[in-house]
């Protein structure tokens, strides 16, 4: 009954561990030791299934947690193979053979069996590899690799004519197949599709376990410069691209590991490393990496938490001992300090206020450096935005702080300025203390020079002689761009010509209206405005008379004046006006 219960409860996979199962059905310790001697527990572990279990024991008043990769049969064999045993080990062996392990006894048995793991020194590890029966076979056609492995004298291996792969490590069904390829040979094997056959044969031998089949690419890509008979039609860049693409496809698409080495010695070193790590590779599952766990800070026994926190803050450049003591007031650990700092509207300003004293003020760059070190880039976004605004000529920190407070981000301020027809004037309402050049520079920096078109239009109006800034502002509000102003000067029905329309629309003097028309209009209207301006220079002529005379045109007016002068000479009268121009002699 005891033997049947032991086989049913403890040793589930009897077919995988037949040698150990035959031993454990016997309850006698002596017969168990004799049966276990021919088989090494490490060799047994190489051909067992992947298992993993978490245990916890209490040792010297402290809880100890560990993970065991062994089955109960491995543990029993390991305990029997120990050089020295005590009463507790004897008790564990007796209870295990009878199938009476409790949960705590089973945890202690797995803990004690860990002492029989593989040794760490190279000499002992090589002995353990031989005892475990790890077989290394190298293809007889790899002459240089065989010579290099013999020179290194690190691993025992045999030379055979292999049908698949260049190096085989281990025994079935846990063989690792290695295909060695020089860079030129890799390109050539891709060109003639030989690589697909070789990798297909390797995967077939490993039952398509892709992690047990790997490729070692040896050499430098510069070796492709050397011409070869079969590859002369492919240029160097095409061969380089093919080599890199092949390695990328093998790793990412085909999930076959690819190693890069510089020379034959590097290849031999990779092979030796795989052999030395073979037991761990076969016994352990792939690690499941997870995100970083934030572990709260716990000071040592007798250590003041505030002093420990101050010492941590002093690791940042610019934080002295006095400043660190002022910063940690009200906080016992780092998490509380970072939470309070990030809860403030401006973390850097919060640090400056806590670190400053009545007599001395802590520098803002050092506070920004500390905030970035503790909470990352998010803690200094506001400070960086304020500093970028301060770089604009004429913009003070107070004005930059107002802009950051109202908009928060640079993108929101940019959208606001681009949406305003007159962004320079809108800034004067947001920040009243800014000068005109500073507002213009700020708009150009944030929204681009395209946002200054309206400001340039106003400056163009104000540059006309006789047009004040207030008048230019009124004209720009009524006509927001030069196109609308020109349309009004051409099509407005309140006056017969552009100059008169400009005088009526903008309430300008005749010379200022002439300058406005000549500035914004082209073609006949501009020539008419220029003629009116020239006629207005004549003394005793009113603006209305100048406009009427300009309607003749420059050549027509000259002809009309000549004819009137001819008529006046014939009539010889002083008070008679010209019939065409209406001017006195």
Secondary structure per residue as TSV (DSSP state, phi and psi in degrees):
chain	resnum	aa	ss	phi	psi
A	1	X	-	360.0	-44.7
A	2	X	H	-62.9	-40.0
A	3	X	H	-67.5	-39.4
A	4	X	H	-67.1	-42.8
A	5	X	H	-65.7	-37.0
A	6	X	H	-63.6	-43.5
A	7	X	H	-68.2	-33.1
A	8	X	H	-80.5	-36.3
A	9	X	H	-93.1	-37.3
A	10	X	T	-101.1	-41.5
A	11	X	-	-113.5	84.0
A	12	X	S	-69.8	-42.3
A	13	X	-	-100.2	72.0
A	14	X	T	-68.9	-34.2
A	15	X	T	-66.4	-28.5
A	16	X	T	-80.7	-21.1
A	17	X	T	-129.6	50.3
A	18	X	H	-60.5	-38.2
A	19	X	H	-63.6	-40.8
A	20	X	H	-76.3	-35.9
A	21	X	H	-63.5	-40.7
A	22	X	H	-62.6	-29.2
A	23	X	H	-74.4	-43.8
A	24	X	H	-77.4	-16.4
A	25	X	T	-71.0	-13.7
A	26	X	S	-95.7	129.1
A	27	X	-	-84.5	-11.6
A	28	X	-	-77.1	134.4
A	29	X	H	-68.7	-36.4
A	30	X	H	-65.9	-47.3
A	31	X	H	-64.7	-33.2
A	32	X	H	-64.5	-43.8
A	33	X	H	-63.6	-41.8
A	34	X	H	-66.3	-37.4
A	35	X	H	-73.2	-30.1
A	36	X	H	-79.7	-18.4
A	37	X	T	-62.0	-39.4
A	38	X	T	-66.9	-24.3
A	39	X	S	-114.5	126.6
A	40	X	-	-79.6	135.8
A	41	X	H	-62.9	-26.4
A	42	X	H	-70.8	-38.7
A	43	X	H	-66.3	-35.4
A	44	X	H	-64.4	-40.5
A	45	X	H	-65.4	-21.2
A	46	X	T	-73.8	-18.9
A	47	X	T	-118.8	22.5
A	48	X	S	-103.0	169.2
A	49	X	-	-75.6	162.3
A	50	X	-	-79.5	117.7
A	51	X	-	-130.3	156.4
A	52	X	-	-157.5	131.1
A	53	X	E	-143.6	143.8
A	54	X	E	-98.8	133.0
A	55	X	E	-126.2	161.5
A	56	X	E	-144.7	128.9
A	57	X	E	-130.0	166.0
A	58	X	E	-114.7	117.1
A	59	X	E	-127.9	120.9
A	60	X	T	55.6	40.6
A	61	X	T	80.1	0.8
A	62	X	E	-119.1	140.4
A	63	X	E	-80.4	133.3
A	64	X	E	-124.9	122.3
A	65	X	E	-108.9	142.1
A	66	X	E	-154.3	165.0
A	67	X	E	-114.9	131.9
A	68	X	E	-112.3	135.1
A	69	X	-	-102.0	11.5
A	70	X	-	-105.4	152.4
A	71	X	-	-85.7	171.0
A	72	X	H	-64.4	-33.0
A	73	X	H	-64.9	-39.2
A	74	X	H	-63.8	-37.8
A	75	X	H	-66.0	-44.4
A	76	X	H	-61.1	-44.6
A	77	X	H	-64.2	-36.7
A	78	X	H	-68.4	-39.1
A	79	X	H	-66.9	-36.7
A	80	X	H	-69.6	-28.6
A	81	X	T	-85.2	-1.0
A	82	X	-	-67.5	141.7
A	83	X	S	-66.5	-42.8
A	84	X	-	-126.0	136.0
A	85	X	-	-125.1	153.8
A	86	X	-	-118.7	-174.7
A	87	X	H	-63.4	-37.0
A	88	X	H	-66.7	-42.0
A	89	X	H	-63.6	-40.7
A	90	X	H	-61.3	-38.9
A	91	X	H	-65.6	-41.0
A	92	X	H	-63.8	-41.0
A	93	X	H	-65.0	-40.8
A	94	X	H	-67.3	-43.0
A	95	X	H	-69.9	-35.6
A	96	X	H	-68.7	-38.1
A	97	X	H	-68.2	-25.7
A	98	X	T	-93.2	-0.8
A	99	X	T	72.2	30.9
A	100	X	-	-116.4	30.3
A	101	X	-	-71.5	129.9
A	102	X	-	-84.4	178.4
A	103	X	H	-64.2	-42.3
A	104	X	H	-71.1	-38.7
A	105	X	H	-65.8	-37.9
A	106	X	H	-65.8	-38.8
A	107	X	H	-64.7	-42.1
A	108	X	H	-66.7	-35.7
A	109	X	H	-64.0	-42.2
A	110	X	H	-67.2	-34.3
A	111	X	H	-67.4	-44.3
A	112	X	H	-68.9	-29.1
A	113	X	H	-70.6	-15.4
A	114	X	G	-68.4	-18.5
A	115	X	G	-69.2	-15.9
A	116	X	G	-97.6	16.0
A	117	X	S	-69.0	172.1
A	118	X	-	-60.9	140.9
A	119	X	-	-67.8	166.4
A	120	X	S	-100.0	-26.8
A	121	X	S	-70.1	154.6
A	122	X	H	-65.1	-43.4
A	123	X	H	-63.7	-46.1
A	124	X	H	-66.3	-34.4
A	125	X	H	-67.0	-39.5
A	126	X	H	-63.5	-39.5
A	127	X	H	-63.7	-39.7
A	128	X	H	-67.2	-35.8
A	129	X	H	-65.9	-40.9
A	130	X	H	-64.0	-42.6
A	131	X	H	-66.2	-34.5
A	132	X	H	-75.7	-12.0
A	133	X	T	79.2	32.1
A	134	X	-	-76.6	116.6
A	135	X	-	-99.3	130.4
A	136	X	E	-117.1	120.0
A	137	X	E	-120.0	132.2
A	138	X	E	-119.3	137.3
A	139	X	E	-64.2	136.9
A	140	X	T	-67.0	-18.7
A	141	X	T	-81.4	-10.1
A	142	X	-	-89.5	72.0
A	143	X	H	-61.5	-47.9
A	144	X	H	-67.1	-38.7
A	145	X	H	-66.8	-39.8
A	146	X	H	-61.7	-43.5
A	147	X	H	-63.7	-40.0
A	148	X	H	-68.5	-39.1
A	149	X	H	-68.3	-35.8
A	150	X	H	-69.0	-35.6
A	151	X	H	-67.0	-36.4
A	152	X	H	-71.4	-32.8
A	153	X	T	55.6	36.2
A	154	X	-	-96.8	-33.3
A	155	X	S	-133.4	145.5
A	156	X	-	-80.5	139.3
A	157	X	-	-150.2	163.7
A	158	X	E	-118.8	152.2
A	159	X	E	-106.4	120.5
A	160	X	E	-137.5	164.8
A	161	X	-	-91.0	102.5
A	162	X	-	-88.2	139.7
A	163	X	S	-83.1	-27.9
A	164	X	S	-130.9	130.0
A	165	X	-	78.6	169.0
A	166	X	S	-101.0	-30.7
A	167	X	E	-137.3	136.4
A	168	X	E	-124.9	127.7
A	169	X	E	-116.8	129.8
A	170	X	S	92.2	-177.2
A	171	X	-	-119.7	164.6
A	172	X	T	-64.4	146.2
A	173	X	T	-95.9	24.5
A	174	X	S	-114.8	37.3
A	175	X	-	-74.6	143.9
A	176	X	E	-113.1	119.3
A	177	X	E	-99.7	131.0
A	178	X	E	-119.1	126.4
A	179	X	E	-109.4	118.6
A	180	X	E	-96.1	128.6
A	181	X	E	-134.3	124.9
A	182	X	E	-73.1	157.9
A	183	X	H	-58.9	-47.4
A	184	X	H	-62.0	-38.1
A	185	X	H	-67.1	-32.8
A	186	X	H	-62.4	-45.3
A	187	X	H	-65.6	-42.6
A	188	X	H	-63.9	-41.8
A	189	X	H	-69.4	-26.8
A	190	X	H	-75.4	-34.0
A	191	X	H	-69.1	-37.9
A	192	X	T	-103.3	14.0
A	193	X	T	60.7	20.8
A	194	X	H	-71.5	-30.4
A	195	X	H	-64.5	-36.2
A	196	X	H	-63.2	-41.3
A	197	X	H	-65.8	-41.3
A	198	X	H	-65.8	-45.6
A	199	X	H	-69.0	-34.9
A	200	X	H	-62.6	-39.8
A	201	X	H	-66.2	-39.0
A	202	X	H	-64.5	-45.7
A	203	X	H	-63.9	-34.5
A	204	X	H	-65.3	-36.8
A	205	X	H	-70.6	-32.0
A	206	X	T	-93.8	12.4
A	207	X	T	54.7	39.1
A	208	X	T	60.0	33.4
A	209	X	-	-86.5	98.2
A	210	X	G	-67.4	-23.6
A	211	X	G	-73.8	-14.5
A	212	X	G	-95.8	10.2
A	213	X	E	-131.1	124.8
A	214	X	E	-139.6	162.5
A	215	X	E	-123.5	132.7
A	216	X	E	-108.7	116.1
A	217	X	E	-96.4	119.3
A	218	X	E	-111.6	135.0
A	219	X	S	106.6	-177.5
A	220	X	-	-109.5	152.9
A	221	X	G	-66.3	-18.9
A	222	X	G	-67.4	-15.9
A	223	X	G	-66.4	-16.4
A	224	X	G	-70.8	-13.2
A	225	X	G	-67.5	-25.9
A	226	X	S	-71.2	123.9
A	227	X	-	-70.3	143.9
A	228	X	-	-129.0	149.8
A	229	X	G	-59.2	-42.4
A	230	X	G	-84.1	-9.9
A	231	X	G	-118.5	20.3
A	232	X	T	-69.7	-25.1
A	233	X	T	-79.9	-11.3
A	234	X	S	-99.4	124.5
A	235	X	-	-70.1	169.4
A	236	X	H	-60.8	-44.5
A	237	X	H	-62.1	-38.0
A	238	X	H	-67.3	-40.1
A	239	X	H	-66.2	-41.1
A	240	X	H	-62.6	-43.9
A	241	X	H	-63.2	-38.6
A	242	X	H	-67.0	-39.8
A	243	X	H	-65.0	-47.0
A	244	X	H	-65.2	-41.7
A	245	X	H	-63.9	-36.8
A	246	X	H	-64.4	-44.1
A	247	X	H	-65.6	-38.6
A	248	X	H	-65.6	-43.4
A	249	X	I	-65.4	-40.3
A	250	X	I	-62.9	-40.7
A	251	X	I	-75.0	-51.3
A	252	X	I	-88.8	-43.3
A	253	X	I	-85.7	-49.5
A	254	X	S	-88.7	-10.1
A	255	X	-	57.3	39.5
A	256	X	-	-109.0	121.8
A	257	X	E	-61.8	141.7
A	258	X	E	-127.2	125.9
A	259	X	E	-108.1	142.9
A	260	X	E	-110.8	129.8
A	261	X	E	-129.5	155.3
A	262	X	S	-82.6	-33.6
A	263	X	S	-152.9	-172.9
A	264	X	H	-66.0	-35.1
A	265	X	H	-63.1	-37.6
A	266	X	H	-65.9	-37.6
A	267	X	H	-63.8	-43.8
A	268	X	H	-63.3	-37.0
A	269	X	H	-66.1	-39.5
A	270	X	H	-63.1	-43.6
A	271	X	H	-61.6	-44.9
A	272	X	H	-63.3	-39.4
A	273	X	H	-64.8	-41.5
A	274	X	H	-63.4	-39.8
A	275	X	H	-63.8	-43.3
A	276	X	H	-68.2	-31.3
A	277	X	T	-93.0	3.2
A	278	X	H	-58.3	-45.1
A	279	X	H	-59.3	-41.8
A	280	X	H	-68.9	-36.2
A	281	X	H	-65.3	-35.0
A	282	X	H	-85.2	-26.8
A	283	X	H	-93.0	-21.3
A	284	X	S	-109.5	143.8
A	285	X	-	-76.4	162.8
A	286	X	-	-61.7	139.2
A	287	X	-	-68.9	138.8
A	288	X	-	-99.6	95.0
A	289	X	-	-72.3	140.5
A	290	X	-	-126.0	174.7
A	291	X	-	-71.3	164.0
A	292	X	-	-68.4	133.9
A	293	X	-	-96.2	128.1
A	294	X	-	-81.2	109.9
A	295	X	-	-97.4	123.7
A	296	X	-	-63.3	148.0
A	297	X	-	-73.7	132.4
A	298	X	-	-124.3	114.5
A	299	X	-	-67.2	159.5
A	300	X	-	-69.3	165.3
A	301	X	T	-64.1	128.2
A	302	X	T	83.4	2.4
A	303	X	-	-97.7	135.0
A	304	X	-	-72.9	125.5
A	305	X	H	-59.6	-36.9
A	306	X	H	-67.2	-37.4
A	307	X	H	-67.0	-38.2
A	308	X	H	-65.1	-40.1
A	309	X	H	-65.5	-40.5
A	310	X	H	-64.3	-38.3
A	311	X	H	-64.9	-35.7
A	312	X	H	-66.5	-41.3
A	313	X	H	-67.9	-30.0
A	314	X	T	-69.8	-11.9
A	315	X	T	-68.5	-17.5
A	316	X	S	-88.1	137.1
A	317	X	T	-64.2	134.4
A	318	X	T	97.7	-3.9
A	319	X	-	-104.2	107.9
A	320	X	-	-84.8	177.1
A	321	X	H	-67.0	-41.1
A	322	X	H	-65.9	-41.9
A	323	X	H	-65.6	-40.7
A	324	X	H	-62.5	-39.1
A	325	X	H	-65.3	-37.0
A	326	X	H	-70.3	-33.6
A	327	X	H	-70.6	-36.3
A	328	X	T	-84.8	3.3
A	329	X	T	-63.9	125.9
A	330	X	T	88.4	4.0
A	331	X	-	-133.3	133.1
A	332	X	S	-101.8	-19.3
A	333	X	S	-146.9	169.0
A	334	X	H	-66.4	-37.2
A	335	X	H	-63.5	-40.9
A	336	X	H	-63.6	-40.0
A	337	X	H	-65.4	-45.1
A	338	X	H	-67.3	-38.6
A	339	X	H	-62.0	-44.6
A	340	X	H	-66.0	-37.8
A	341	X	H	-65.9	-44.6
A	342	X	H	-73.6	-20.7
A	343	X	H	-73.7	-19.8
A	344	X	S	-72.6	154.7
A	345	X	S	-65.2	-40.6
A	346	X	S	-126.3	99.7
A	347	X	H	-58.4	-37.8
A	348	X	H	-66.3	-43.6
A	349	X	H	-64.1	-35.2
A	350	X	H	-63.5	-41.8
A	351	X	H	-66.4	-39.8
A	352	X	H	-62.5	-42.1
A	353	X	H	-68.0	-40.1
A	354	X	H	-72.6	-34.7
A	355	X	H	-85.0	-11.9
A	356	X	-	-84.4	160.0
A	357	X	-	-127.5	167.6
A	358	X	S	-59.6	-38.0
A	359	X	S	-87.9	-28.4
A	360	X	-	-135.5	148.1
A	361	X	-	-115.2	132.2
A	362	X	-	-72.2	140.9
A	363	X	-	-69.3	140.6
A	364	X	H	-68.8	-38.8
A	365	X	H	-58.8	-39.3
A	366	X	H	-66.3	-38.7
A	367	X	H	-64.4	-39.8
A	368	X	H	-65.0	-37.8
A	369	X	H	-64.8	-40.0
A	370	X	H	-68.1	-42.7
A	371	X	H	-62.0	-41.2
A	372	X	H	-68.3	-35.7
A	373	X	H	-68.6	-31.9
A	374	X	H	-87.3	-42.1
A	375	X	H	-122.4	3.6
A	376	X	-	86.1	-167.8
A	377	X	G	-66.3	-27.5
A	378	X	G	-63.1	-27.1
A	379	X	G	-75.9	-18.8
A	380	X	G	-117.1	12.3
A	381	X	H	-61.4	-45.4
A	382	X	H	-63.1	-43.9
A	383	X	H	-64.7	-41.2
A	384	X	H	-64.6	-36.6
A	385	X	H	-67.7	-40.5
A	386	X	H	-64.0	-42.3
A	387	X	H	-65.6	-35.6
A	388	X	H	-66.7	-35.5
A	389	X	H	-70.9	-35.8
A	390	X	H	-65.1	-24.2
A	391	X	T	-68.3	-16.9
A	392	X	S	-74.4	133.4
A	393	X	T	-62.0	126.1
A	394	X	T	91.7	-5.2
A	395	X	-	-96.8	118.0
A	396	X	-	-83.0	169.7
A	397	X	H	-67.4	-35.7
A	398	X	H	-62.5	-44.2
A	399	X	H	-66.4	-40.4
A	400	X	H	-63.9	-37.5
A	401	X	H	-64.6	-37.8
A	402	X	H	-63.4	-43.5
A	403	X	H	-64.2	-42.9
A	404	X	H	-66.9	-36.2
A	405	X	H	-66.8	-38.7
A	406	X	H	-77.7	-33.5
A	407	X	H	-113.4	-30.9
A	408	X	-	85.1	-48.9
A	409	X	S	-129.4	160.9
A	410	X	H	-67.6	-33.4
A	411	X	H	-67.3	-39.6
A	412	X	H	-66.3	-40.0
A	413	X	H	-65.2	-38.6
A	414	X	H	-63.6	-43.4
A	415	X	H	-63.6	-38.7
A	416	X	H	-64.6	-46.0
A	417	X	H	-67.9	-37.7
A	418	X	H	-70.6	-23.7
A	419	X	H	-84.4	-12.7
A	420	X	-	-88.8	141.6
A	421	X	S	-70.8	-38.3
A	422	X	S	-123.5	82.0
A	423	X	H	-66.1	-28.3
A	424	X	H	-66.3	-42.8
A	425	X	H	-69.6	-33.8
A	426	X	H	-65.3	-34.5
A	427	X	H	-67.5	-33.9
A	428	X	H	-64.5	-28.5
A	429	X	H	-79.6	-32.8
A	430	X	H	-73.6	-47.9
A	431	X	S	-123.8	91.4
A	432	X	T	-61.5	-25.6
A	433	X	T	-81.2	-0.9
A	434	X	-	-80.6	138.5
A	435	X	-	-78.6	165.2
A	436	X	H	-62.1	-46.1
A	437	X	H	-61.0	-36.4
A	438	X	H	-66.8	-41.2
A	439	X	H	-64.6	-40.2
A	440	X	H	-64.5	-43.0
A	441	X	H	-65.5	-37.1
A	442	X	H	-66.9	-43.6
A	443	X	H	-64.0	-41.8
A	444	X	H	-64.6	-35.4
A	445	X	H	-74.6	-39.7
A	446	X	H	-88.3	-50.2
A	447	X	T	-102.1	-7.3
A	448	X	-	92.6	165.9
A	449	X	G	-70.2	-18.5
A	450	X	G	-64.6	-28.3
A	451	X	G	-75.1	-7.1
A	452	X	G	-98.0	12.3
A	453	X	H	-64.0	-41.9
A	454	X	H	-66.4	-38.4
A	455	X	H	-66.3	-39.2
A	456	X	H	-66.2	-35.5
A	457	X	H	-64.2	-42.0
A	458	X	H	-65.0	-42.4
A	459	X	H	-64.3	-33.2
A	460	X	H	-66.6	-40.4
A	461	X	H	-66.0	-43.6
A	462	X	H	-69.9	-20.1
A	463	X	T	-76.4	-12.2
A	464	X	S	-73.7	134.7
A	465	X	T	-64.6	123.3
A	466	X	T	98.8	-4.0
A	467	X	-	-109.4	114.2
A	468	X	-	-79.5	171.8
A	469	X	H	-65.5	-37.7
A	470	X	H	-65.9	-40.4
A	471	X	H	-66.1	-41.0
A	472	X	H	-61.8	-37.2
A	473	X	H	-66.7	-40.7
A	474	X	H	-64.8	-43.5
A	475	X	H	-63.1	-41.8
A	476	X	H	-68.6	-32.0
A	477	X	H	-70.2	-34.6
A	478	X	H	-79.7	-37.6
A	479	X	S	-125.4	99.3
A	480	X	-	-68.9	-13.6
A	481	X	S	-147.1	171.1
A	482	X	H	-66.7	-30.7
A	483	X	H	-66.0	-43.6
A	484	X	H	-67.2	-33.9
A	485	X	H	-67.4	-44.1
A	486	X	H	-63.5	-38.5
A	487	X	H	-62.7	-39.8
A	488	X	H	-67.6	-39.2
A	489	X	H	-68.0	-25.4
A	490	X	H	-88.9	-43.0
A	491	X	H	-105.6	-5.9
A	492	X	-	-66.7	135.3
A	493	X	T	-94.2	4.3
A	494	X	T	-77.7	-14.0
A	495	X	S	-148.7	156.8
A	496	X	S	-78.8	-20.5
A	497	X	S	-138.5	163.6
A	498	X	H	-59.7	-37.1
A	499	X	H	-65.8	-45.0
A	500	X	H	-64.5	-36.4
A	501	X	H	-65.9	-38.7
A	502	X	H	-65.5	-38.1
A	503	X	H	-65.3	-36.4
A	504	X	H	-79.7	-41.0
A	505	X	H	-71.3	-47.5
A	506	X	H	-100.7	1.6
A	507	X	T	56.8	50.2
A	508	X	-	-106.5	159.0
A	509	X	-	-72.4	167.8
A	510	X	H	-63.2	-45.3
A	511	X	H	-62.6	-40.3
A	512	X	H	-66.2	-37.9
A	513	X	H	-65.9	-39.1
A	514	X	H	-62.8	-43.1
A	515	X	H	-64.6	-37.1
A	516	X	H	-64.8	-44.2
A	517	X	H	-65.7	-43.3
A	518	X	H	-68.5	-24.1
A	519	X	H	-78.4	-38.9
A	520	X	H	-107.1	-12.5
A	521	X	-	-116.3	152.2
A	522	X	-	-124.4	168.3
A	523	X	T	77.9	-140.8
A	524	X	H	-65.9	-36.5
A	525	X	H	-64.6	-39.8
A	526	X	H	-67.6	-40.4
A	527	X	H	-65.6	-36.9
A	528	X	H	-64.7	-42.9
A	529	X	H	-64.2	-37.6
A	530	X	H	-66.2	-38.5
A	531	X	H	-66.1	-40.7
A	532	X	H	-62.2	-38.8
A	533	X	H	-64.6	-41.2
A	534	X	H	-66.9	-40.8
A	535	X	H	-66.5	-33.8
A	536	X	H	-67.1	-16.2
A	537	X	T	-72.5	-17.6
A	538	X	S	-73.3	132.7
A	539	X	T	-69.9	147.7
A	540	X	T	74.1	12.3
A	541	X	-	-109.3	128.6
A	542	X	-	-78.7	168.4
A	543	X	H	-65.7	-38.9
A	544	X	H	-64.4	-39.4
A	545	X	H	-64.8	-39.5
A	546	X	H	-62.9	-39.5
A	547	X	H	-66.4	-41.9
A	548	X	H	-64.3	-41.3
A	549	X	H	-68.2	-35.6
A	550	X	H	-66.6	-20.5
A	551	X	T	-66.9	-20.0
A	552	X	T	-69.6	-24.4
A	553	X	-	88.5	161.5
A	554	X	H	-65.0	-49.0
A	555	X	H	-70.3	-40.5
A	556	X	H	-63.8	-36.7
A	557	X	H	-67.3	-39.7
A	558	X	H	-63.3	-41.9
A	559	X	H	-64.2	-42.9
A	560	X	H	-64.9	-39.3
A	561	X	H	-67.2	-37.8
A	562	X	H	-65.3	-42.6
A	563	X	H	-66.0	-41.0
A	564	X	H	-63.9	-38.6
A	565	X	H	-66.1	-37.3
A	566	X	H	-65.1	-40.4
A	567	X	H	-66.0	-38.6
A	568	X	H	-66.8	-33.5
A	569	X	H	-68.0	-35.0
A	570	X	H	-70.4	-44.8
A	571	X	H	-77.4	-28.9
A	572	X	T	55.2	50.8
A	573	X	-	-123.5	138.1
A	574	X	S	-82.7	-33.4
A	575	X	S	-92.1	3.7
A	576	X	-	-85.3	133.8
A	577	X	B	-91.0	155.2
A	578	X	-	-68.2	137.2
A	579	X	T	-69.6	-22.7
A	580	X	T	-99.2	-49.4
A	581	X	T	-88.2	-23.4
A	582	X	-	74.9	15.0
A	583	X	-	-98.2	149.5
A	584	X	B	-76.0	162.5
A	585	X	-	-56.4	360.0
